[in-house]
Amino acid sequence: MSLKDQLQIVPADADVSRLVPPPPAAPAPKAQEEAGPTPELLAERNAALSERLAAMDELLAKPLKDILAEHEKAGESALAWDRYGAMWMLSQRAMRRVAVDLGAQLGVSEQEIVARAMAHANAVLNGADEEDLGGTIAPAQMAHIARHKAFLRGQFRGG
């Protein structure tokens, strides 16, 4: 649009009440950004906040003693898993020590013992489902191992 299109020159004695002002220029993109979020974005935010509010209302509708009981149960559960992990780690270290001591009596090196243990673990992880280390792994334990095979394979990679 040229300057001539925007200007209207009228004679001094003309009646200007009939003149239509030029249309306003389109708002600059920056002005649209400053105008704020779109109605669609506001609706999405409103829906998300409504869901959070409903969840908070549901939580706060419970008696405080129930909320604290759930928190306490979660703490007890975490403590139980922590204790189980410590027990497992200790038993694994003790069994490794027994294996190394017995291996030394038989003239088998620690590296050979570890290699054999890794081979047995990989046989369970990569072999057929019937590999249970000579019956030492219960069916429920095998199911648990099966649920975590992908992770365990990474842990028992030879290397």
N, C-alpha and C positions, 0 to 999 in steps of 0.2 A: 504494500500500500504506500503510495507516494504522499508527500506532504500536501500536494494540491488536492488529493482526495479527502484529506482530513480537514482542510480549511474551507470555510464557506465565507466568501466575501459578499457582503450585501451593501446596497446603497444606504446612505445615511438616513433617507426618509422612508425606508422600507419598514413594513410591519413585520417584526421578527417573531411575533407570537406564533406564526404558522410554521416556522422552521423547525424541523426535526433535528435534534442533536445527532451527531454521528454515533454509530453503535460503539459501545465500550470495547476496548481491546480485550482479547482473550487473556485470562489470567496467566501469569508466568508459571512455569512448572514449579519454581521454588515456592510461590505463593500457595500452590496446592499442597506441598509438603508441610508448610507451616499451618495449614488449615486443620491438620490432625488426621487421625486414622479414618479409614472408610467405614461406612455402616456395617459392611460384611465383617471387617476385622473386629469391630466393636462387638458384634453379635457372637463371634467365636470366643473372644475374651470373656464375654459375659457367661457363655455356656461353660467354659472351663472353670471360671470362678464359682459358678453355681454348683458344679460337681464337687469342688473342694469344700464349699460351704456345707453341702449336704453331708459329706463325709465327716466334717468337724462336728456338725450337729448330732450325727449318729454317735460319735465318740463321746461327746459331752452329755448326751442323754443318759449314758450309763452312770450308775452311782460311782463315786470316787473310789470306794473300796474295791469295786470290780475292775476298774482301770488299773489300780495299784496291784491287784492280785495277778492280772495278766502280765504286768511288768515283772513282778516277782517270779512268776513261772518261767518267763523268758530268761531271767537271770539264772534261775536254778538249772534250766536246760543247758545254757551256755557253760555253766560250771561243770555239769555232768559230762559234757563233751570234752571239756578241757582236761578233766581228770582221766577220762577214757584215753585221750590222746597221750597223756603222760604215761599211763599204764602200758599202752601199746608200745610206745617208744622204749620204755625200760625193758619190756619183755623181748623186744626185737634185739636190743643191744645185748641182753643176757644170752639169748639163743645164738647170736653171732659169736659171742665169746666162747660158748660151749663148743660150737662147730670149729672154731679156730684151734682151741685147745685139743680137741679130739683129732683134728687134722694133723696137728704137730706131732701127736703121738704116733700117727700112722705114716708120717713123712709126706703129708700133702700140704702144699703152700697155701697161704691165705689167699693169694690171687686165684689159685685153682678152686678153692672153696667158694669164693665170690663168683667166679665164672659158672660154677655148677648151679649156684643159687639163681643167677640170672637166667640160665638155661631153663630151669624149672619154672620160674615166673613167666618167661616168654612162652613156654609150652602151654601154660594155662591161658595166657592172654591171646595167643595166636593159633593155638591148636583147636581141636574139636572140643565141643562142650563137655565131653565125657572125661577130659583130663582133670583129675581132682587130687593130684599128687599122692596117689596110692590110697585114697579114701580119707586123707587128712583134712579135706575141705568139705564142709557140710553143704547140702543143696541150697540152703538159704544164703550161705556165704558165697557160693558160686553165683547165685542170682545177683547178689550185691556187687560182686566183682564184674559181672556182665554189664551192669548199669554204668559202670565207670571205666569200661575197657579203653576207650579212646584216651582218657587222661592217663591211665596206668601204663599204656603202651609207651607214652612219652617218658614216663618215669623209669621204665625198665629197658630203655634202649641201650644196647651195648655201646661202649664207647671209649 
